[in-house]
Amino acid sequence: MKTIKPFHIVLVEPEIPPNTGNIARLCGATGTVLHLVGKLGFSTDDRALKRAGLDYWSEVDIHYWEDLDALKRAYPGGRFIYTSKKVPRSYIEMEFLAGDFIVFGKETKGLPDELIEANPETAVRIPIFGRVRSLNLSTAAGIVLYEALRQTGRLINSES
């Protein structure tokens, strides 16, 4: 049987428990690995976090990292896709590969500018129209992850 490399969602210093809980549930539902990086703005025992993930926490492959460099050292061959509203390339233009790490920054600040500037070839944005500044973190993670799953054929004949 062919082994499919899972995608990875990386949250750098997430601040809002329900967002992380919703993303954990998304990861559990799609077989995606969740990585929480740096100082979290909440305890992972937080009731709101668990409520957002409901009873699916046991279905989530979750890892904690001191910083992004530690995660990168653990996966030296990993390809990291950085999300930012400050870059020109839409996530639709990115060719996702099974096993990619899709990285999101904290809700209030996003990823550091220097990280985005150092990785222009793997930096993407979700187009937003009108005067709204940004999307909810869990919405953004779902949008990009499902495009990656679509591109790699994971949505065809999936089990329900």
C-alpha positions as CSV (number, residue, x, y, z in Angstrom):
1,M,0.0,0.0,0.0
2,K,1.3,3.5,-0.9
3,T,2.1,5.7,2.0
4,I,0.9,9.3,1.5
5,K,3.0,12.0,3.2
6,P,0.8,14.2,5.3
7,F,0.7,18.0,5.1
8,H,1.8,20.0,8.1
9,I,0.1,23.1,9.5
10,V,2.5,25.3,11.5
11,L,1.2,27.9,13.9
12,V,3.8,30.4,15.1
13,E,2.9,31.9,18.4
14,P,-0.9,31.5,18.1
15,E,-2.8,33.8,20.4
16,I,-6.5,32.9,20.3
17,P,-7.5,29.5,21.7
18,P,-10.6,28.9,19.6
19,N,-8.6,29.4,16.4
20,T,-6.0,26.8,17.4
21,G,-8.8,24.4,18.5
22,N,-10.5,24.8,15.1
23,I,-7.3,24.2,13.3
24,A,-6.6,21.2,15.4
25,R,-10.0,19.8,14.4
26,L,-9.2,20.6,10.7
27,C,-5.9,18.7,11.1
28,G,-7.6,15.7,12.7
29,A,-10.2,15.6,9.9
30,T,-7.6,15.7,7.1
31,G,-4.7,13.7,8.6
32,T,-2.6,16.8,8.8
33,V,0.2,17.2,11.4
34,L,-0.2,20.3,13.6
35,H,2.9,22.1,14.9
36,L,2.7,24.7,17.6
37,V,5.8,26.9,17.6
38,G,7.1,29.3,20.3
39,K,5.2,31.0,23.1
40,L,1.5,30.3,23.0
41,G,-1.0,33.0,24.0
42,F,-2.9,30.4,26.1
43,S,-2.6,27.1,27.8
44,T,-3.3,24.0,25.8
45,D,-5.5,23.0,28.7
46,D,-7.7,26.0,28.1
47,R,-11.3,25.1,28.0
48,A,-12.0,27.2,25.0
49,L,-9.3,25.4,23.1
50,K,-10.7,22.0,23.9
51,R,-14.2,23.2,23.2
52,A,-13.2,24.3,19.7
53,G,-11.5,20.9,19.1
54,L,-14.4,19.1,20.8
55,D,-13.6,15.5,21.4
56,Y,-11.1,15.2,18.5
57,W,-7.9,16.0,20.3
58,S,-7.0,12.3,20.3
59,E,-7.2,12.4,16.5
60,V,-4.6,15.2,16.1
61,D,-0.9,14.5,15.6
62,I,0.4,17.6,17.5
63,H,3.9,18.7,18.2
64,Y,5.4,21.6,20.2
65,W,8.5,23.5,19.2
66,E,10.6,26.1,21.0
67,D,11.0,28.1,17.8
68,L,10.8,27.7,14.0
69,D,14.5,26.9,13.7
70,A,14.0,23.8,15.9
71,L,11.2,22.6,13.7
72,K,13.3,23.1,10.6
73,R,16.2,21.2,12.1
74,A,13.9,18.3,12.9
75,Y,12.7,18.2,9.2
76,P,15.8,19.2,7.2
77,G,14.2,18.2,3.9
78,G,10.9,19.9,4.6
79,R,9.6,22.6,2.3
80,F,8.0,25.5,4.2
81,I,5.3,27.6,2.6
82,Y,4.9,30.9,4.4
83,T,1.6,32.8,4.4
84,S,1.4,36.6,4.5
85,K,-0.9,39.3,3.2
86,K,2.2,41.2,2.2
87,V,3.3,39.1,-0.8
88,P,2.1,39.2,-4.4
89,R,1.7,35.5,-5.1
90,S,-1.7,33.9,-4.5
91,Y,-1.8,30.5,-2.8
92,I,-3.6,29.3,-6.0
93,E,-0.3,29.9,-7.9
94,M,1.8,27.7,-5.6
95,E,2.3,24.1,-6.6
96,F,1.9,22.3,-3.3
97,L,3.7,19.0,-2.7
98,A,2.7,16.2,-0.3
99,G,4.5,16.8,3.0
100,D,4.7,20.6,2.7
101,F,4.7,22.6,5.9
102,I,2.2,25.5,5.6
103,V,3.2,28.2,8.1
104,F,0.9,30.8,9.7
105,G,1.9,33.6,12.0
106,K,0.2,35.0,15.1
107,E,-3.2,36.5,14.7
108,T,-2.2,40.1,15.5
109,K,1.1,40.4,13.6
110,G,1.4,37.5,11.1
111,L,4.9,36.2,10.3
112,P,8.0,38.4,10.7
113,D,8.7,40.5,7.6
114,E,12.3,39.2,7.5
115,L,11.1,35.6,7.3
116,I,8.8,36.4,4.4
117,E,11.5,38.5,2.6
118,A,14.1,35.7,3.0
119,N,11.6,33.2,1.4
120,P,9.9,34.9,-1.6
121,E,9.7,31.7,-3.7
122,T,7.6,30.0,-1.0
123,A,5.6,32.9,0.3
124,V,1.9,33.1,-0.6
125,R,-1.2,35.1,0.3
126,I,-5.0,34.6,0.2
127,P,-6.5,37.4,-1.9
128,I,-8.9,39.6,0.0
129,F,-11.2,42.2,-1.6
130,G,-12.6,45.3,-0.1
131,R,-11.8,47.0,3.2
132,V,-11.5,43.9,5.4
133,R,-7.8,43.6,6.5
134,S,-7.5,39.9,7.1
135,L,-9.3,36.5,7.5
136,N,-9.7,34.5,10.6
137,L,-6.6,32.3,11.2
138,S,-8.6,29.1,11.2
139,T,-10.5,30.1,8.0
140,A,-7.2,30.9,6.3
141,A,-5.6,27.6,7.3
142,G,-8.6,25.7,5.9
143,I,-8.5,27.6,2.6
144,V,-4.8,26.9,2.0
145,L,-4.8,23.3,3.3
146,Y,-7.8,22.3,1.1
147,E,-6.1,23.8,-2.0
148,A,-3.0,21.7,-1.2
149,L,-5.1,18.6,-0.7
150,R,-7.0,19.3,-4.0
151,Q,-3.7,19.8,-5.9
152,T,-2.2,16.6,-4.6
153,G,-5.4,14.5,-5.4
154,R,-6.2,13.9,-1.7
155,L,-9.8,15.0,-2.1
156,I,-10.7,12.5,-4.8
157,N,-12.2,9.2,-3.5
158,S,-11.4,10.2,0.1
159,E,-13.1,8.2,2.9
160,S,-15.9,9.9,4.8
